[in-house]
């Protein structure tokens, strides 16, 4: 069966968001007397939503703060500069445009909050390619729970055997395997486990390789 529903993660798959996330975290930490986080530290904290990101930042810097206030301040700072320093990975815009033109239905399935997700997509001008966008706070489940991915597939009017998950992390992998959906993994993303512990349907180095990888899934 031809795979016509393509579900994408956001951070680490479409966008290298570490620079803006780090800038907001470090400003928040600076306001409460915490040390700055290095890019590699922030990279390892991404993937489970904004609250988990702030919790990990506070723990890593031994910062004493009221957690809810710190989370709110971080979100305020991040929302004000979602795409100032971040960047699209090479080939993202062109490949999304090509996939849509070929008749694929595209969706976003991310643990990032919906408002920030929409802001990032709009900031880079790629929101127009997506038929459905499901942030981590618009459904009662988040990756690695497969029901988050299944909700995105359903929002496209598709079935799991018509879909492919395209991501970069162990959360994307687990959600896809739980949903019974093939998973294409990008090597350049924010994976926090050894890559040899995962067996996706494809490992890719470049976003532009996605159309060929999807086509291979359709071959008998």
ChimeraX commands (.cxc) that place a marker at each C-alpha (Angstrom):
marker #1 position 0.00,0.00,0.00 radius 0.5
marker #1 position 1.29,3.44,-0.91 radius 0.5
marker #1 position 2.34,5.55,2.08 radius 0.5
marker #1 position 0.54,8.87,1.64 radius 0.5
marker #1 position 0.48,10.20,5.23 radius 0.5
marker #1 position 3.83,11.50,6.45 radius 0.5
marker #1 position 4.09,12.51,10.09 radius 0.5
marker #1 position 7.04,14.69,11.12 radius 0.5
marker #1 position 8.63,15.52,14.43 radius 0.5
marker #1 position 9.75,19.16,14.73 radius 0.5
marker #1 position 12.84,19.79,16.90 radius 0.5
marker #1 position 15.83,17.83,15.67 radius 0.5
marker #1 position 14.00,16.72,12.52 radius 0.5
marker #1 position 12.88,19.88,10.71 radius 0.5
marker #1 position 14.52,22.54,12.87 radius 0.5
marker #1 position 17.73,22.84,14.86 radius 0.5
marker #1 position 16.12,24.66,17.77 radius 0.5
marker #1 position 18.93,24.38,20.31 radius 0.5
marker #1 position 20.18,27.98,19.86 radius 0.5
marker #1 position 16.87,29.68,20.72 radius 0.5
marker #1 position 15.98,27.20,23.45 radius 0.5
marker #1 position 19.41,27.68,25.00 radius 0.5
marker #1 position 19.19,31.47,24.82 radius 0.5
marker #1 position 15.83,31.48,26.63 radius 0.5
marker #1 position 16.97,28.94,29.21 radius 0.5
marker #1 position 20.18,30.82,29.95 radius 0.5
marker #1 position 18.40,34.14,30.32 radius 0.5
marker #1 position 15.90,32.55,32.71 radius 0.5
marker #1 position 18.70,30.87,34.66 radius 0.5
marker #1 position 20.66,34.11,34.79 radius 0.5
marker #1 position 17.72,35.86,36.38 radius 0.5
marker #1 position 17.76,33.38,39.28 radius 0.5
marker #1 position 21.53,33.23,39.64 radius 0.5
marker #1 position 22.09,29.99,37.74 radius 0.5
marker #1 position 25.02,29.21,35.46 radius 0.5
marker #1 position 24.77,29.09,31.68 radius 0.5
marker #1 position 24.13,25.82,29.91 radius 0.5
marker #1 position 26.33,24.72,27.01 radius 0.5
marker #1 position 24.71,23.74,23.68 radius 0.5
marker #1 position 25.51,20.06,24.23 radius 0.5
marker #1 position 23.73,20.15,27.58 radius 0.5
marker #1 position 20.57,21.69,26.13 radius 0.5
marker #1 position 20.63,19.24,23.23 radius 0.5
marker #1 position 20.41,16.35,25.68 radius 0.5
marker #1 position 17.42,17.89,27.48 radius 0.5
marker #1 position 15.12,18.23,24.45 radius 0.5
marker #1 position 12.36,15.82,23.55 radius 0.5
marker #1 position 9.79,15.54,26.33 radius 0.5
marker #1 position 8.16,18.96,26.20 radius 0.5
marker #1 position 8.92,22.36,27.65 radius 0.5
marker #1 position 8.24,21.55,31.30 radius 0.5
marker #1 position 10.66,18.63,31.24 radius 0.5
marker #1 position 13.22,20.86,29.53 radius 0.5
marker #1 position 13.02,23.49,32.29 radius 0.5
marker #1 position 13.04,20.86,35.03 radius 0.5
marker #1 position 16.23,19.37,33.58 radius 0.5
marker #1 position 17.85,22.79,33.23 radius 0.5
marker #1 position 17.13,23.64,36.85 radius 0.5
marker #1 position 18.46,20.28,38.03 radius 0.5
marker #1 position 21.61,20.46,35.88 radius 0.5
marker #1 position 22.51,23.89,37.24 radius 0.5
marker #1 position 21.50,23.23,40.86 radius 0.5
marker #1 position 19.25,26.27,40.59 radius 0.5
marker #1 position 16.81,27.04,43.36 radius 0.5
marker #1 position 13.56,28.39,41.93 radius 0.5
marker #1 position 9.81,28.02,42.07 radius 0.5
marker #1 position 9.36,25.57,39.22 radius 0.5
marker #1 position 6.09,26.91,37.81 radius 0.5
marker #1 position 7.44,30.46,37.78 radius 0.5
marker #1 position 10.64,29.34,36.08 radius 0.5
marker #1 position 8.67,27.44,33.46 radius 0.5
marker #1 position 6.40,30.42,32.80 radius 0.5
marker #1 position 9.36,32.79,32.49 radius 0.5
marker #1 position 11.18,30.46,30.12 radius 0.5
marker #1 position 8.12,30.17,27.89 radius 0.5
marker #1 position 7.71,33.96,27.90 radius 0.5
marker #1 position 11.31,34.42,26.79 radius 0.5
marker #1 position 11.22,31.63,24.23 radius 0.5
marker #1 position 7.93,32.76,22.68 radius 0.5
marker #1 position 9.47,36.19,22.11 radius 0.5
marker #1 position 12.30,34.78,19.96 radius 0.5
marker #1 position 11.32,31.42,18.48 radius 0.5
marker #1 position 13.36,31.62,15.28 radius 0.5
marker #1 position 15.98,34.27,15.99 radius 0.5
marker #1 position 18.90,31.84,16.17 radius 0.5
marker #1 position 17.40,28.50,15.14 radius 0.5
marker #1 position 17.55,27.22,11.58 radius 0.5
marker #1 position 15.90,24.77,9.26 radius 0.5
marker #1 position 18.01,21.77,8.42 radius 0.5
marker #1 position 19.25,21.73,4.81 radius 0.5
marker #1 position 16.66,20.65,2.25 radius 0.5
marker #1 position 13.63,20.88,4.55 radius 0.5
marker #1 position 11.66,23.55,2.67 radius 0.5
marker #1 position 12.30,22.10,-0.76 radius 0.5
marker #1 position 11.60,18.52,0.28 radius 0.5
marker #1 position 8.34,19.35,2.06 radius 0.5
marker #1 position 7.20,21.28,-0.98 radius 0.5
marker #1 position 8.07,18.35,-3.24 radius 0.5
marker #1 position 6.29,15.81,-1.04 radius 0.5
marker #1 position 3.13,17.89,-0.94 radius 0.5
marker #1 position 3.20,18.46,-4.68 radius 0.5
marker #1 position 3.44,14.68,-5.16 radius 0.5
marker #1 position 0.18,14.21,-3.25 radius 0.5
marker #1 position 1.41,13.31,0.23 radius 0.5
marker #1 position -0.48,14.54,3.28 radius 0.5
marker #1 position 1.84,16.01,5.91 radius 0.5
marker #1 position 1.40,16.41,9.66 radius 0.5
marker #1 position 3.43,17.55,12.66 radius 0.5
marker #1 position 3.52,15.42,15.82 radius 0.5
marker #1 position 5.65,17.13,18.46 radius 0.5
marker #1 position 5.83,17.38,22.23 radius 0.5
marker #1 position 6.44,21.13,21.90 radius 0.5
marker #1 position 3.39,23.20,22.95 radius 0.5
marker #1 position 1.04,24.13,20.12 radius 0.5
marker #1 position 1.58,27.88,20.31 radius 0.5
marker #1 position 5.35,27.55,20.06 radius 0.5
marker #1 position 5.02,24.92,17.34 radius 0.5
marker #1 position 2.85,27.17,15.20 radius 0.5
marker #1 position 5.21,30.09,15.83 radius 0.5
marker #1 position 8.24,28.11,14.68 radius 0.5
marker #1 position 6.51,26.76,11.58 radius 0.5
marker #1 position 5.17,30.18,10.65 radius 0.5
marker #1 position 8.49,31.84,11.42 radius 0.5
marker #1 position 10.22,29.64,8.88 radius 0.5
marker #1 position 7.34,29.84,6.40 radius 0.5
marker #1 position 6.75,26.10,6.29 radius 0.5
marker #1 position 3.37,25.96,8.07 radius 0.5
marker #1 position 1.64,25.99,4.67 radius 0.5
marker #1 position 2.90,22.50,3.88 radius 0.5
marker #1 position 1.09,20.79,6.77 radius 0.5
marker #1 position -2.46,19.48,6.75 radius 0.5
marker #1 position -2.47,18.84,10.50 radius 0.5
marker #1 position -0.36,20.10,13.42 radius 0.5
marker #1 position -0.55,18.37,16.81 radius 0.5
marker #1 position 1.54,19.92,19.55 radius 0.5
marker #1 position 2.05,18.28,22.91 radius 0.5
marker #1 position -0.78,20.16,24.61 radius 0.5
marker #1 position -3.63,19.69,22.13 radius 0.5
marker #1 position -4.09,15.97,22.76 radius 0.5
marker #1 position -4.11,14.12,26.11 radius 0.5
marker #1 position -1.11,11.97,25.10 radius 0.5
marker #1 position 2.48,12.78,24.15 radius 0.5
marker #1 position 5.19,10.77,22.45 radius 0.5
marker #1 position 6.43,8.14,23.18 radius 0.5
marker #1 position 2.76,7.29,23.70 radius 0.5
marker #1 position 1.66,5.98,20.29 radius 0.5
marker #1 position -1.75,7.60,20.72 radius 0.5
marker #1 position -0.20,10.99,19.99 radius 0.5
marker #1 position 1.04,9.69,16.63 radius 0.5
marker #1 position -2.24,7.87,15.96 radius 0.5
marker #1 position -4.10,11.13,16.58 radius 0.5
marker #1 position -1.92,12.86,13.97 radius 0.5
marker #1 position -2.52,10.08,11.49 radius 0.5
marker #1 position -6.25,10.25,12.16 radius 0.5
marker #1 position -6.19,14.04,11.66 radius 0.5
marker #1 position -5.04,13.34,8.10 radius 0.5
marker #1 position -7.91,10.90,7.58 radius 0.5
marker #1 position -5.40,8.08,7.19 radius 0.5
marker #1 position -4.73,4.68,8.77 radius 0.5
marker #1 position -1.46,3.53,10.37 radius 0.5
marker #1 position -0.66,1.28,7.40 radius 0.5
marker #1 position -0.82,4.35,5.15 radius 0.5
marker #1 position 1.54,6.42,7.30 radius 0.5
marker #1 position 5.23,6.92,8.03 radius 0.5
marker #1 position 6.74,8.62,11.08 radius 0.5
marker #1 position 9.81,10.74,10.37 radius 0.5
marker #1 position 11.78,11.78,13.44 radius 0.5
marker #1 position 15.10,11.82,15.21 radius 0.5
marker #1 position 14.61,10.61,18.78 radius 0.5
marker #1 position 13.82,7.54,20.81 radius 0.5
marker #1 position 10.38,9.03,21.52 radius 0.5
marker #1 position 9.59,9.11,17.81 radius 0.5
marker #1 position 10.85,5.56,17.45 radius 0.5
marker #1 position 8.77,4.20,20.34 radius 0.5
marker #1 position 5.62,6.01,19.23 radius 0.5
marker #1 position 5.93,4.61,15.71 radius 0.5
marker #1 position 6.62,1.07,16.83 radius 0.5
marker #1 position 3.69,1.24,19.24 radius 0.5
marker #1 position 1.40,2.52,16.49 radius 0.5
marker #1 position 2.52,-0.13,14.02 radius 0.5
marker #1 position 3.89,2.53,11.68 radius 0.5
marker #1 position 7.23,2.56,9.84 radius 0.5
marker #1 position 9.81,4.99,11.21 radius 0.5
marker #1 position 12.47,6.90,9.29 radius 0.5
marker #1 position 15.14,8.37,11.56 radius 0.5
marker #1 position 17.40,11.37,10.92 radius 0.5
marker #1 position 20.94,10.88,12.21 radius 0.5
marker #1 position 21.58,14.58,12.81 radius 0.5
marker #1 position 18.90,15.08,15.48 radius 0.5
marker #1 position 18.61,14.95,19.26 radius 0.5
marker #1 position 18.83,11.23,19.92 radius 0.5
marker #1 position 19.63,10.53,23.60 radius 0.5
marker #1 position 20.27,6.78,23.37 radius 0.5
marker #1 position 22.94,4.86,21.44 radius 0.5
marker #1 position 21.76,4.58,17.81 radius 0.5
marker #1 position 22.59,0.89,17.73 radius 0.5
marker #1 position 19.79,0.28,20.26 radius 0.5
marker #1 position 17.19,1.28,17.65 radius 0.5
marker #1 position 16.28,-0.45,14.40 radius 0.5
marker #1 position 14.26,2.00,12.28 radius 0.5
marker #1 position 13.17,1.25,8.75 radius 0.5
marker #1 position 15.77,3.77,7.54 radius 0.5
marker #1 position 18.56,5.90,8.97 radius 0.5
marker #1 position 19.08,9.05,6.89 radius 0.5
marker #1 position 21.82,11.67,6.87 radius 0.5
marker #1 position 20.00,14.27,4.79 radius 0.5
marker #1 position 16.39,15.46,4.81 radius 0.5
marker #1 position 16.38,15.38,1.01 radius 0.5
marker #1 position 16.70,11.57,1.18 radius 0.5
marker #1 position 13.19,11.19,2.61 radius 0.5
marker #1 position 11.25,10.77,-0.68 radius 0.5
marker #1 position 13.46,7.84,-1.73 radius 0.5
marker #1 position 13.22,6.25,1.72 radius 0.5
marker #1 position 9.42,6.49,1.65 radius 0.5
marker #1 position 9.33,5.04,-1.86 radius 0.5
marker #1 position 11.36,2.04,-0.69 radius 0.5
marker #1 position 8.69,1.27,1.90 radius 0.5
marker #1 position 6.13,0.94,-0.90 radius 0.5
marker #1 position 8.18,-1.59,-2.83 radius 0.5
marker #1 position 7.22,-5.27,-2.45 radius 0.5
marker link #1:1,2 radius 0.2
marker link #1:2,3 radius 0.2
marker link #1:3,4 radius 0.2
marker link #1:4,5 radius 0.2
marker link #1:5,6 radius 0.2
marker link #1:6,7 radius 0.2
marker link #1:7,8 radius 0.2
marker link #1:8,9 radius 0.2
marker link #1:9,10 radius 0.2
marker link #1:10,11 radius 0.2
marker link #1:11,12 radius 0.2
marker link #1:12,13 radius 0.2
marker link #1:13,14 radius 0.2
marker link #1:14,15 radius 0.2
marker link #1:15,16 radius 0.2
marker link #1:16,17 radius 0.2
marker link #1:17,18 radius 0.2
marker link #1:18,19 radius 0.2
marker link #1:19,20 radius 0.2
marker link #1:20,21 radius 0.2
marker link #1:21,22 radius 0.2
marker link #1:22,23 radius 0.2
marker link #1:23,24 radius 0.2
marker link #1:24,25 radius 0.2
marker link #1:25,26 radius 0.2
marker link #1:26,27 radius 0.2
marker link #1:27,28 radius 0.2
marker link #1:28,29 radius 0.2
marker link #1:29,30 radius 0.2
marker link #1:30,31 radius 0.2
marker link #1:31,32 radius 0.2
marker link #1:32,33 radius 0.2
marker link #1:33,34 radius 0.2
marker link #1:34,35 radius 0.2
marker link #1:35,36 radius 0.2
marker link #1:36,37 radius 0.2
marker link #1:37,38 radius 0.2
marker link #1:38,39 radius 0.2
marker link #1:39,40 radius 0.2
marker link #1:40,41 radius 0.2
marker link #1:41,42 radius 0.2
marker link #1:42,43 radius 0.2
marker link #1:43,44 radius 0.2
marker link #1:44,45 radius 0.2
marker link #1:45,46 radius 0.2
marker link #1:46,47 radius 0.2
marker link #1:47,48 radius 0.2
marker link #1:48,49 radius 0.2
marker link #1:49,50 radius 0.2
marker link #1:50,51 radius 0.2
marker link #1:51,52 radius 0.2
marker link #1:52,53 radius 0.2
marker link #1:53,54 radius 0.2
marker link #1:54,55 radius 0.2
marker link #1:55,56 radius 0.2
marker link #1:56,57 radius 0.2
marker link #1:57,58 radius 0.2
marker link #1:58,59 radius 0.2
marker link #1:59,60 radius 0.2
marker link #1:60,61 radius 0.2
marker link #1:61,62 radius 0.2
marker link #1:62,63 radius 0.2
marker link #1:63,64 radius 0.2
marker link #1:64,65 radius 0.2
marker link #1:65,66 radius 0.2
marker link #1:66,67 radius 0.2
marker link #1:67,68 radius 0.2
marker link #1:68,69 radius 0.2
marker link #1:69,70 radius 0.2
marker link #1:70,71 radius 0.2
marker link #1:71,72 radius 0.2
marker link #1:72,73 radius 0.2
marker link #1:73,74 radius 0.2
marker link #1:74,75 radius 0.2
marker link #1:75,76 radius 0.2
marker link #1:76,77 radius 0.2
marker link #1:77,78 radius 0.2
marker link #1:78,79 radius 0.2
marker link #1:79,80 radius 0.2
marker link #1:80,81 radius 0.2
marker link #1:81,82 radius 0.2
marker link #1:82,83 radius 0.2
marker link #1:83,84 radius 0.2
marker link #1:84,85 radius 0.2
marker link #1:85,86 radius 0.2
marker link #1:86,87 radius 0.2
marker link #1:87,88 radius 0.2
marker link #1:88,89 radius 0.2
marker link #1:89,90 radius 0.2
marker link #1:90,91 radius 0.2
marker link #1:91,92 radius 0.2
marker link #1:92,93 radius 0.2
marker link #1:93,94 radius 0.2
marker link #1:94,95 radius 0.2
marker link #1:95,96 radius 0.2
marker link #1:96,97 radius 0.2
marker link #1:97,98 radius 0.2
marker link #1:98,99 radius 0.2
marker link #1:99,100 radius 0.2
marker link #1:100,101 radius 0.2
marker link #1:101,102 radius 0.2
marker link #1:102,103 radius 0.2
marker link #1:103,104 radius 0.2
marker link #1:104,105 radius 0.2
marker link #1:105,106 radius 0.2
marker link #1:106,107 radius 0.2
marker link #1:107,108 radius 0.2
marker link #1:108,109 radius 0.2
marker link #1:109,110 radius 0.2
marker link #1:110,111 radius 0.2
marker link #1:111,112 radius 0.2
marker link #1:112,113 radius 0.2
marker link #1:113,114 radius 0.2
marker link #1:114,115 radius 0.2
marker link #1:115,116 radius 0.2
marker link #1:116,117 radius 0.2
marker link #1:117,118 radius 0.2
marker link #1:118,119 radius 0.2
marker link #1:119,120 radius 0.2
marker link #1:120,121 radius 0.2
marker link #1:121,122 radius 0.2
marker link #1:122,123 radius 0.2
marker link #1:123,124 radius 0.2
marker link #1:124,125 radius 0.2
marker link #1:125,126 radius 0.2
marker link #1:126,127 radius 0.2
marker link #1:127,128 radius 0.2
marker link #1:128,129 radius 0.2
marker link #1:129,130 radius 0.2
marker link #1:130,131 radius 0.2
marker link #1:131,132 radius 0.2
marker link #1:132,133 radius 0.2
marker link #1:133,134 radius 0.2
marker link #1:134,135 radius 0.2
marker link #1:135,136 radius 0.2
marker link #1:136,137 radius 0.2
marker link #1:137,138 radius 0.2
marker link #1:138,139 radius 0.2
marker link #1:139,140 radius 0.2
marker link #1:140,141 radius 0.2
marker link #1:141,142 radius 0.2
marker link #1:142,143 radius 0.2
marker link #1:143,144 radius 0.2
marker link #1:144,145 radius 0.2
marker link #1:145,146 radius 0.2
marker link #1:146,147 radius 0.2
marker link #1:147,148 radius 0.2
marker link #1:148,149 radius 0.2
marker link #1:149,150 radius 0.2
marker link #1:150,151 radius 0.2
marker link #1:151,152 radius 0.2
marker link #1:152,153 radius 0.2
marker link #1:153,154 radius 0.2
marker link #1:154,155 radius 0.2
marker link #1:155,156 radius 0.2
marker link #1:156,157 radius 0.2
marker link #1:157,158 radius 0.2
marker link #1:158,159 radius 0.2
marker link #1:159,160 radius 0.2
marker link #1:160,161 radius 0.2
marker link #1:161,162 radius 0.2
marker link #1:162,163 radius 0.2
marker link #1:163,164 radius 0.2
marker link #1:164,165 radius 0.2
marker link #1:165,166 radius 0.2
marker link #1:166,167 radius 0.2
marker link #1:167,168 radius 0.2
marker link #1:168,169 radius 0.2
marker link #1:169,170 radius 0.2
marker link #1:170,171 radius 0.2
marker link #1:171,172 radius 0.2
marker link #1:172,173 radius 0.2
marker link #1:173,174 radius 0.2
marker link #1:174,175 radius 0.2
marker link #1:175,176 radius 0.2
marker link #1:176,177 radius 0.2
marker link #1:177,178 radius 0.2
marker link #1:178,179 radius 0.2
marker link #1:179,180 radius 0.2
marker link #1:180,181 radius 0.2
marker link #1:181,182 radius 0.2
marker link #1:182,183 radius 0.2
marker link #1:183,184 radius 0.2
marker link #1:184,185 radius 0.2
marker link #1:185,186 radius 0.2
marker link #1:186,187 radius 0.2
marker link #1:187,188 radius 0.2
marker link #1:188,189 radius 0.2
marker link #1:189,190 radius 0.2
marker link #1:190,191 radius 0.2
marker link #1:191,192 radius 0.2
marker link #1:192,193 radius 0.2
marker link #1:193,194 radius 0.2
marker link #1:194,195 radius 0.2
marker link #1:195,196 radius 0.2
marker link #1:196,197 radius 0.2
marker link #1:197,198 radius 0.2
marker link #1:198,199 radius 0.2
marker link #1:199,200 radius 0.2
marker link #1:200,201 radius 0.2
marker link #1:201,202 radius 0.2
marker link #1:202,203 radius 0.2
marker link #1:203,204 radius 0.2
marker link #1:204,205 radius 0.2
marker link #1:205,206 radius 0.2
marker link #1:206,207 radius 0.2
marker link #1:207,208 radius 0.2
marker link #1:208,209 radius 0.2
marker link #1:209,210 radius 0.2
marker link #1:210,211 radius 0.2
marker link #1:211,212 radius 0.2
marker link #1:212,213 radius 0.2
marker link #1:213,214 radius 0.2
marker link #1:214,215 radius 0.2
marker link #1:215,216 radius 0.2
marker link #1:216,217 radius 0.2
marker link #1:217,218 radius 0.2
marker link #1:218,219 radius 0.2
marker link #1:219,220 radius 0.2
view
